[in-house]
Amino acid sequence: MAENEEWGKEPVERRGRLTAVLALATLISAFGSSFQYGYNVAVINSPAPFMQQFYNTTYLERYDRPMEENFLTLLWSLSVSMYPLGGFFGSLMVAPLVNKLGRKGTLLFNNIFSIVPAVMMGVSEIAKSYEIIIVARFIVGICAGLSSNVVPMYLGELSPKNLRGALGIVPQLFITIGILSAQVLGIRNILGNSTGWPLMLGLTGIPALIELLLLPFFPESPRYMLIQRGDEETARKALQRLRGWDDVDTELSEMHLENQSEKAEGRLSVLSLLSQRSLRWQLVSIIIMNMGQQLSGVNAIYYYADSIYATAGVKQNDIQYVTVGTGAVNVFMTIAAVFIVEASGRRLLLLCGFGICCGACVLLTVALNIQESVTWMPYISITCVIIYVIGHAIGPSPIPYVVTTEMFRQSARPAAFMVAGSVHWLSNFTVGLVFPFLERGLGPYSFIIFSFICLLTLIYIWLVVPETKSKTFLEICQMFAKRNKVEIKLGDGDLPLKEKQEESKESLEDAVKVTAF
């Protein structure tokens, strides 16, 4: 190309930079949406005893008899598990909403599913209704299900190529910050008490209000405006604001090429994705990784951290501070993951992460069983929980989203994320519903189940999942070709392949067609 002596590279002076518009759009969308995901994971942890007391008192006032223990356990399990169940339904709404309303439009619309339940939970004690809390948890779960998919999509389409990876971890970072914020507010002297818990639950509406007020001033995804709406002028203006310069013709040309490729290939639905032989092992891999991510016990740690520390022998007044310390470790390790993911690779972080989680669960089981005979054993239990959080933060938590993006090309990616999101939230729901009964029935041995799941996931990744770091989509397709029993061929397009190479590296990858042996 005339502007480029070396094929496939952009001019150095046009390397994307983090402009004020891009940075603010990232922060506002991540704080307004992703933050709430993490906040609502942990918000009912510290005030759990007071909320359960409210359930009991309300039931007693209604029926003049105390609530049975099994029924209270069921109601509390529903209060916890309605959140991921709502997340599952929210993930099913992603594709129709982002296609109809756009990425930014969906995030703005999604605030309804945060503000309404925030008001409901805030007035639940006044209304003397624990049913309101359970319903509100389901609704705010819908908000989390949408935001967990739409925010990465929005930021990925706003970002230049060289910043896409770093900005792609920002939503996960804000999820961990949300968890930490809920843990800090849950300290007994702040809001984690008998009078403060309704306000603590209702605060989830504040980030949504901020996003609702500020995000309209930032651009919609340029790719959505050009490819799906056909509005090149608006896309051009959005790119000029995001990049900080007027000459955005090269990026617009790439979008046009992508649009032509999508029209030629067609977009894959979930049903057609499931039947594609060429994507079989990629699909199985993202299902296994998302199930492993959630069934490894991470949300059992967050939902029931206080009871775990109490079982470990930590003094009641000290539990809240240990919980906050654990959340701070999680945030720190997620920040570290941003800097090490490109150097170490995805596969190594997944293997190390699941391996650490497996070992920590085994050691935690041993520590909990012998703590009564060894006075210092509770500290070993706390150490095991912290080590588990470190392991999960460097691999199982952030990497499945990255790998899902890399394993699928543009036409299959939305359907792949819908499948991955559904598996993610259903597994989350299962843990939230089942773990209280596991804890009552098996006691410390319940963590052996999580260690076994971590081990199985690790073995699968070791045997099947390749390293995708610094690989093109074509190279990743070729890596999976033999396992899928397919042959990768370069097809004849509208232009000769050599001319496609001169257009862009991306159009070369989009020229790939997959045919079965």
C-alpha positions as CSV (number, residue, x, y, z in Angstrom):
1,M,0.0,0.0,0.0
2,A,1.2,3.6,-0.7
3,E,0.9,4.6,3.0
4,N,2.5,1.5,4.3
5,E,5.7,-0.1,3.1
6,E,5.1,-3.1,5.4
7,W,1.8,-4.9,4.8
8,G,-0.7,-5.1,7.7
9,K,0.7,-2.3,9.9
10,E,-0.6,1.1,10.4
11,P,1.6,4.3,10.4
12,V,3.3,4.9,13.7
13,E,1.8,8.4,14.0
14,R,-1.6,6.9,13.8
15,R,-1.2,4.4,16.6
16,G,-4.3,4.6,18.8
17,R,-4.0,6.5,22.0
18,L,-6.1,6.8,25.1
19,T,-7.9,10.1,24.5
20,A,-10.0,11.8,27.1
21,V,-13.3,10.8,25.3
22,L,-12.2,7.2,25.2
23,A,-11.0,7.1,28.8
24,L,-14.2,8.8,30.2
25,A,-16.5,6.5,28.1
26,T,-14.6,3.5,29.5
27,L,-14.8,4.7,33.1
28,I,-18.4,5.7,33.0
29,S,-19.7,2.6,31.3
30,A,-17.6,0.3,33.5
31,F,-18.6,2.1,36.7
32,G,-22.2,2.4,35.8
33,S,-22.6,-1.2,34.7
34,S,-19.8,-3.6,35.5
35,F,-19.3,-2.1,39.0
36,Q,-22.9,-3.1,39.8
37,Y,-22.3,-6.7,38.9
38,G,-19.5,-7.1,41.5
39,Y,-21.4,-5.0,44.1
40,N,-24.5,-7.2,44.0
41,V,-22.4,-10.4,44.2
42,A,-21.1,-9.4,47.7
43,V,-23.7,-6.9,49.0
44,I,-25.8,-9.4,50.9
45,N,-22.8,-11.2,52.5
46,S,-22.1,-9.1,55.6
47,P,-25.7,-8.1,56.5
48,A,-26.9,-11.7,56.0
49,P,-27.6,-12.3,59.8
50,F,-29.7,-9.1,60.0
51,M,-31.5,-9.8,56.8
52,Q,-32.3,-13.4,57.9
53,Q,-33.5,-11.9,61.2
54,F,-35.8,-9.6,59.2
55,Y,-37.1,-12.6,57.3
56,N,-37.9,-14.4,60.6
57,T,-39.5,-11.4,62.2
58,T,-41.7,-10.7,59.2
59,Y,-42.8,-14.3,59.1
60,L,-43.6,-14.3,62.8
61,E,-45.7,-11.1,62.5
62,R,-47.6,-12.6,59.6
63,Y,-48.3,-16.2,60.9
64,D,-47.7,-15.9,64.7
65,R,-45.1,-18.7,64.6
66,P,-41.4,-18.7,63.9
67,M,-40.0,-19.7,60.6
68,E,-38.7,-23.3,60.2
69,E,-34.9,-23.5,59.7
70,N,-35.2,-25.4,56.4
71,F,-37.6,-22.8,55.1
72,L,-35.3,-19.9,56.1
73,T,-32.4,-21.7,54.4
74,L,-34.6,-22.0,51.2
75,L,-35.6,-18.3,51.3
76,W,-32.0,-17.2,51.8
77,S,-30.8,-19.5,49.0
78,L,-33.4,-17.9,46.7
79,S,-32.3,-14.4,47.8
80,V,-28.8,-15.4,46.7
81,S,-29.5,-17.4,43.6
82,M,-32.2,-15.2,42.1
83,Y,-29.4,-12.8,41.2
84,P,-27.5,-15.2,38.8
85,L,-30.9,-16.5,37.5
86,G,-31.7,-13.0,36.5
87,G,-28.2,-12.8,34.9
88,F,-29.1,-15.8,32.8
89,F,-32.2,-14.2,31.4
90,G,-30.3,-10.9,30.9
91,S,-27.6,-12.7,28.8
92,L,-30.4,-14.1,26.6
93,M,-31.6,-10.5,25.9
94,V,-28.2,-9.2,24.8
95,A,-28.3,-9.9,21.0
96,P,-31.8,-8.5,20.3
97,L,-31.2,-5.4,22.4
98,V,-27.8,-4.5,21.1
99,N,-29.0,-4.9,17.5
100,K,-32.1,-2.8,18.1
101,L,-30.9,-0.1,20.5
102,G,-27.1,-0.2,19.9
103,R,-24.4,-0.8,22.5
104,K,-24.7,2.6,24.3
105,G,-28.5,2.5,24.0
106,T,-28.6,-0.9,25.6
107,L,-26.5,0.3,28.5
108,L,-28.7,3.3,29.0
109,F,-31.9,1.1,28.8
110,N,-30.3,-1.4,31.2
111,N,-30.3,1.2,34.0
112,I,-34.0,0.5,34.4
113,F,-33.0,-2.9,35.7
114,S,-30.8,-1.3,38.4
115,I,-32.8,1.7,39.6
116,V,-36.1,0.0,40.0
117,P,-34.8,-2.9,42.1
118,A,-32.6,-0.5,44.1
119,V,-35.8,1.4,45.2
120,M,-37.5,-2.0,45.9
121,M,-34.7,-3.3,48.1
122,G,-34.4,0.1,49.8
123,V,-38.0,0.1,51.0
124,S,-38.3,-3.7,51.7
125,E,-38.0,-3.3,55.5
126,I,-40.6,-0.5,55.6
127,A,-42.9,-2.6,53.4
128,K,-42.2,-5.7,55.7
129,S,-41.7,-7.9,52.7
130,Y,-38.8,-10.3,52.1
131,E,-40.5,-11.3,48.8
132,I,-39.6,-7.8,47.4
133,I,-35.9,-8.5,48.1
134,I,-36.1,-11.8,46.2
135,V,-37.9,-10.3,43.2
136,A,-35.5,-7.3,43.2
137,R,-32.5,-9.6,43.2
138,F,-33.8,-11.2,40.1
139,I,-34.3,-7.9,38.3
140,V,-30.9,-6.5,39.3
141,G,-29.5,-9.9,38.0
142,I,-30.9,-9.0,34.6
143,C,-28.9,-5.8,34.8
144,A,-25.8,-7.8,35.5
145,G,-26.4,-10.3,32.8
146,L,-26.7,-7.5,30.2
147,S,-23.8,-5.4,31.4
148,S,-21.4,-8.4,31.7
149,N,-21.7,-8.9,27.9
150,V,-22.5,-5.4,26.5
151,V,-19.8,-3.4,28.3
152,P,-16.9,-5.5,26.9
153,M,-18.6,-5.3,23.5
154,Y,-19.0,-1.5,23.6
155,L,-15.5,-0.9,24.8
156,G,-14.0,-3.3,22.3
157,E,-15.7,-1.5,19.4
158,L,-14.7,2.0,20.7
159,S,-11.0,1.0,21.3
160,P,-8.2,1.1,18.7
161,K,-6.5,-2.3,18.1
162,N,-3.5,-1.6,20.3
163,L,-5.6,-0.7,23.4
164,R,-8.4,-3.3,23.0
165,G,-6.8,-5.9,25.3
166,A,-6.0,-3.4,28.1
167,L,-9.5,-1.8,28.0
168,G,-11.1,-5.2,27.7
169,I,-10.0,-6.1,31.3
170,V,-11.4,-2.8,32.7
171,P,-14.9,-4.3,33.1
172,Q,-13.5,-7.2,35.2
173,L,-11.5,-4.7,37.2
174,F,-14.6,-2.7,38.0
175,I,-16.4,-6.0,39.0
176,T,-13.7,-6.6,41.6
177,I,-13.9,-3.0,42.8
178,G,-17.6,-3.4,43.2
179,I,-17.1,-6.5,45.3
180,L,-14.6,-4.6,47.5
181,S,-16.9,-1.6,47.8
182,A,-19.7,-3.9,49.1
183,Q,-17.3,-5.5,51.5
184,V,-16.2,-2.1,52.9
185,L,-19.8,-0.8,53.2
186,G,-20.7,-4.1,54.9
187,I,-18.5,-3.3,57.9
188,R,-20.7,-3.3,61.0
189,N,-19.8,0.3,61.9
190,I,-20.8,1.5,58.4
191,L,-23.9,-0.2,56.9
192,G,-23.6,-3.9,57.6
193,N,-25.9,-3.7,60.6
194,S,-29.6,-4.0,61.5
195,T,-30.5,-0.5,60.4
196,G,-28.1,0.1,57.5
197,W,-28.7,-3.0,55.3
198,P,-31.7,-1.6,53.3
199,L,-29.7,1.5,52.4
200,M,-26.7,-0.7,51.5
201,L,-28.9,-2.7,49.1
202,G,-30.4,0.4,47.6
203,L,-27.1,2.1,46.8
204,T,-26.7,0.0,43.7
205,G,-28.9,2.6,41.9
206,I,-26.4,5.4,42.3
207,P,-23.9,4.2,39.6
208,A,-26.9,3.6,37.3
209,L,-28.1,7.2,37.8
210,I,-24.6,8.5,37.1
211,E,-24.3,6.5,33.9
212,L,-27.8,7.6,32.8
213,L,-26.8,11.2,33.2
214,L,-23.3,11.1,31.6
215,L,-23.1,8.4,29.0
216,P,-25.5,10.1,26.5
217,F,-22.7,12.7,25.9
218,F,-20.4,10.0,24.6
219,P,-20.5,8.3,21.1
220,E,-22.3,5.2,20.1
221,S,-20.1,2.3,18.8
222,P,-18.8,3.5,15.3
223,R,-19.0,-0.1,14.1
224,Y,-22.6,-0.4,15.1
225,M,-23.5,2.9,13.4
226,L,-21.7,2.0,10.1
227,I,-22.2,-1.8,9.8
228,Q,-25.7,-2.2,11.3
229,R,-27.2,1.2,10.8
230,G,-25.5,2.3,7.6
231,D,-24.8,5.8,9.0
232,E,-21.2,6.5,7.9
233,E,-21.3,10.2,8.8
234,T,-22.2,9.5,12.4
235,A,-19.6,6.8,12.6
236,R,-17.0,9.1,11.2
237,K,-17.7,11.8,13.7
238,A,-17.6,9.3,16.5
239,L,-14.2,8.0,15.4
240,Q,-12.9,11.5,15.1
241,R,-13.9,12.2,18.7
242,L,-12.5,8.9,20.0
243,R,-9.2,9.0,18.2
244,G,-8.5,12.7,18.5
245,W,-7.7,13.3,14.8
246,D,-9.8,14.0,11.7
247,D,-8.3,11.4,9.3
248,V,-10.1,8.2,10.1
249,D,-10.5,6.9,6.5
250,T,-8.3,3.8,7.1
251,E,-10.4,2.6,10.0
252,L,-13.6,3.3,8.1
253,S,-12.3,1.3,5.2
254,E,-11.6,-1.6,7.5
255,M,-15.2,-1.4,8.8
256,H,-16.5,-1.5,5.2
257,L,-14.4,-4.6,4.5
258,E,-15.8,-6.2,7.6
259,N,-19.3,-5.3,6.6
260,Q,-18.8,-6.9,3.2
261,S,-17.4,-10.0,4.8
262,E,-20.3,-10.3,7.2
263,K,-22.8,-10.0,4.3
264,A,-21.0,-12.7,2.4
265,E,-20.7,-15.1,5.4
266,G,-23.9,-14.2,7.2
267,R,-24.2,-14.0,11.0
268,L,-24.5,-17.3,12.8
269,S,-27.4,-17.9,15.2
270,V,-27.0,-20.0,18.3
271,L,-28.6,-23.0,16.6
272,S,-26.4,-22.8,13.6
273,L,-23.4,-22.3,15.9
274,L,-24.2,-25.5,17.7
275,S,-24.4,-27.4,14.4
276,Q,-21.1,-26.1,12.9
277,R,-18.6,-28.9,12.8
278,S,-15.7,-26.4,12.3
279,L,-16.5,-24.8,15.6
280,R,-17.2,-27.9,17.7
281,W,-14.2,-27.9,20.0
282,Q,-14.1,-24.1,20.3
283,L,-17.7,-24.3,21.5
284,V,-17.0,-27.2,23.9
285,S,-14.0,-25.3,25.3
286,I,-15.8,-22.1,26.2
287,I,-18.6,-24.2,27.8
288,I,-16.1,-26.1,29.9
289,M,-14.1,-23.0,30.9
290,N,-17.2,-21.0,31.9
291,M,-18.6,-24.0,33.9
292,G,-15.2,-24.4,35.5
293,Q,-15.0,-20.7,36.3
294,Q,-18.3,-20.7,38.2
295,L,-18.5,-24.3,39.6
296,S,-15.0,-24.0,41.0
297,G,-16.5,-22.3,44.0
298,V,-15.6,-18.7,43.6
299,N,-19.0,-17.3,44.3
300,A,-19.4,-19.7,47.2
301,I,-16.4,-17.9,48.6
302,Y,-18.0,-14.4,48.0
303,Y,-21.6,-15.3,48.9
304,Y,-20.7,-17.1,52.1
305,A,-17.2,-15.7,53.0
306,D,-18.4,-14.7,56.5
307,S,-19.7,-18.1,57.4
308,I,-16.5,-19.7,56.0
309,Y,-14.4,-17.5,58.3
310,A,-16.7,-18.2,61.2
311,T,-16.3,-21.9,60.6
312,A,-12.5,-21.4,60.4
313,G,-12.6,-20.0,64.0
314,V,-12.1,-16.3,63.2
315,K,-13.7,-14.0,65.8
316,Q,-17.0,-12.5,64.8
317,N,-15.8,-8.9,65.0
318,D,-12.7,-9.7,62.9
319,I,-14.5,-11.4,60.0
320,Q,-15.5,-8.2,58.3
321,Y,-11.9,-6.9,58.1
322,V,-10.6,-10.3,56.8
323,T,-13.4,-10.1,54.1
324,V,-12.3,-6.6,53.1
325,G,-8.7,-7.7,52.9
326,T,-9.7,-10.6,50.6
327,G,-11.5,-8.2,48.3
328,A,-8.4,-5.9,48.2
329,V,-6.3,-8.9,47.1
330,N,-8.7,-9.7,44.4
331,V,-8.6,-6.1,43.0
332,F,-4.8,-6.1,43.1
333,M,-4.4,-9.4,41.3
334,T,-6.9,-8.3,38.6
335,I,-4.8,-5.2,38.0
336,A,-1.7,-7.5,37.8
337,A,-3.5,-9.7,35.2
338,V,-3.8,-6.7,32.9
339,F,0.0,-6.5,32.7
340,I,0.9,-10.2,32.6
341,V,-1.7,-11.6,30.2
342,E,0.3,-10.7,27.1
343,A,3.7,-11.8,28.5
344,S,2.7,-15.1,30.0
345,G,-0.1,-16.2,27.6
346,R,-3.7,-17.2,28.2
347,R,-3.2,-21.0,28.6
348,L,-0.5,-20.7,31.3
349,L,-2.7,-18.3,33.4
350,L,-5.7,-20.7,33.1
351,L,-3.6,-23.7,34.1
352,C,-1.9,-22.0,37.0
353,G,-5.2,-20.4,38.2
354,F,-7.2,-23.6,38.2
355,G,-4.2,-25.5,39.7
356,I,-3.9,-23.0,42.6
357,C,-7.7,-23.1,43.2
358,C,-7.7,-26.9,43.3
359,G,-4.8,-27.0,45.8
360,A,-6.3,-24.3,48.0
361,C,-9.7,-26.1,48.2
362,V,-8.0,-29.3,49.3
363,L,-5.9,-27.5,51.9
364,L,-8.9,-25.6,53.1
365,T,-10.8,-28.8,53.7
366,V,-7.9,-30.2,55.7
367,A,-7.5,-27.0,57.7
368,L,-11.2,-26.8,58.6
369,N,-11.3,-30.4,59.8
370,I,-8.4,-30.2,62.2
371,Q,-8.7,-26.6,63.4
372,E,-10.2,-27.7,66.7
373,S,-7.1,-29.6,67.7
374,V,-4.6,-27.0,66.4
375,T,-4.9,-23.4,67.7
376,W,-3.2,-21.7,64.7
377,M,-5.1,-23.6,62.0
378,P,-7.8,-20.8,61.5
379,Y,-5.0,-18.6,60.1
380,I,-4.2,-21.4,57.6
381,S,-7.8,-21.5,56.5
382,I,-7.8,-17.7,55.9
383,T,-4.5,-18.1,53.9
384,C,-6.2,-20.8,51.8
385,V,-9.1,-18.5,50.9
386,I,-6.7,-15.7,50.0
387,I,-4.5,-18.1,47.9
388,Y,-7.7,-19.3,46.2
389,V,-8.8,-15.7,45.4
390,I,-5.3,-15.0,43.9
391,G,-5.5,-18.1,41.7
392,H,-8.9,-17.3,40.4
393,A,-8.1,-13.6,39.8
394,I,-5.1,-14.3,37.6
395,G,-6.8,-16.9,35.3
396,P,-10.3,-18.3,35.7
397,S,-12.0,-15.0,36.3
398,P,-10.8,-12.8,33.4
399,I,-9.3,-15.2,30.8
400,P,-12.4,-17.1,29.5
401,Y,-13.8,-13.8,28.1
402,V,-10.5,-13.1,26.3
403,V,-10.3,-16.6,24.9
404,T,-14.0,-16.6,23.8
405,T,-13.2,-13.5,21.7
406,E,-10.1,-15.1,20.1
407,M,-11.6,-18.5,19.4
408,F,-14.4,-17.2,17.2
409,R,-14.5,-14.9,14.2
410,Q,-16.8,-12.0,13.8
411,S,-19.8,-13.9,12.4
412,A,-19.9,-16.5,15.2
413,R,-18.8,-14.3,18.1
414,P,-22.2,-12.9,19.2
415,A,-23.8,-16.4,19.3
416,A,-20.7,-17.7,21.1
417,F,-20.9,-15.1,23.8
418,M,-24.6,-15.8,24.3
419,V,-23.8,-19.5,24.9
420,A,-20.9,-18.6,27.1
421,G,-23.0,-16.1,29.1
422,S,-25.9,-18.6,29.5
423,V,-23.5,-21.3,30.9
424,H,-21.8,-18.7,33.1
425,W,-25.0,-17.6,34.8
426,L,-26.7,-21.0,35.0
427,S,-23.6,-22.3,36.8
428,N,-23.5,-19.3,39.0
429,F,-27.2,-19.9,39.9
430,T,-26.5,-23.6,40.7
431,V,-23.7,-22.7,43.2
432,G,-25.8,-20.1,44.9
433,L,-28.8,-22.4,45.3
434,V,-26.9,-25.6,46.2
435,F,-24.0,-24.5,48.4
436,P,-25.9,-23.7,51.6
437,F,-27.3,-27.3,51.6
438,L,-23.8,-28.7,50.7
439,E,-22.4,-26.7,53.6
440,R,-25.0,-28.1,56.0
441,G,-24.8,-31.7,54.7
442,L,-21.0,-32.1,54.0
443,G,-19.5,-29.3,56.1
444,P,-15.8,-28.7,55.2
445,Y,-15.9,-31.6,52.7
446,S,-18.0,-29.5,50.3
447,F,-14.8,-27.8,49.1
448,I,-13.5,-31.2,47.9
449,I,-16.2,-31.0,45.2
450,F,-14.9,-27.7,44.0
451,S,-11.3,-28.9,44.0
452,F,-12.4,-31.9,41.8
453,I,-14.1,-29.5,39.3
454,C,-11.0,-27.4,39.2
455,L,-8.9,-30.5,38.5
456,L,-11.2,-31.7,35.7
457,T,-11.1,-28.2,34.1
458,L,-7.4,-28.0,34.3
459,I,-7.0,-31.4,32.7
460,Y,-9.3,-30.4,29.8
461,I,-7.4,-27.1,29.2
462,W,-4.1,-29.0,29.3
463,L,-5.3,-31.5,26.7
464,V,-7.4,-29.4,24.4
465,V,-7.1,-25.6,24.7
466,P,-4.1,-24.1,22.7
467,E,-2.3,-20.9,23.4
468,T,-3.9,-18.1,21.5
469,K,-1.5,-15.3,22.5
470,S,-0.3,-13.3,19.5
471,K,-2.2,-15.5,17.0
472,T,-4.4,-14.3,14.2
473,F,-7.9,-15.7,13.9
474,L,-6.7,-17.7,10.9
475,E,-3.9,-19.3,12.9
476,I,-6.3,-20.2,15.7
477,C,-8.7,-21.7,13.2
478,Q,-5.8,-23.8,11.8
479,M,-4.9,-24.9,15.4
480,F,-8.4,-26.3,15.9
481,A,-8.8,-27.7,12.4
482,K,-7.3,-31.2,13.0
483,R,-9.2,-31.7,16.2
484,N,-12.5,-30.6,14.5
485,K,-11.6,-32.9,11.5
486,V,-11.9,-30.1,9.1
487,E,-9.6,-28.6,6.4
488,I,-8.8,-25.0,6.2
489,K,-8.8,-23.6,2.7
490,L,-8.5,-20.1,1.2
491,G,-11.6,-19.5,-0.9
492,D,-12.1,-17.4,-4.0
493,G,-13.7,-14.1,-3.1
494,D,-14.7,-11.0,-5.1
495,L,-11.0,-10.0,-5.2
496,P,-7.9,-12.2,-5.8
497,L,-6.2,-13.2,-2.5
498,K,-3.2,-11.0,-3.3
499,E,-5.3,-8.0,-3.7
500,K,-7.1,-8.8,-0.5
501,Q,-3.7,-8.9,1.3
502,E,-3.0,-5.5,0.0
503,E,-6.3,-4.2,1.3
504,S,-5.7,-5.3,4.9
505,K,-4.7,-8.2,7.1
506,E,-8.2,-8.5,8.5
507,S,-9.7,-9.1,5.1
508,L,-7.3,-11.9,4.5
509,E,-8.6,-13.6,7.6
510,D,-12.2,-13.0,6.5
511,A,-11.4,-14.8,3.2
512,V,-11.0,-18.1,5.1
513,K,-13.6,-20.7,4.5
514,V,-13.8,-24.0,6.4
515,T,-14.9,-27.2,4.7
516,A,-15.3,-30.7,6.3
517,F,-13.1,-33.6,5.3
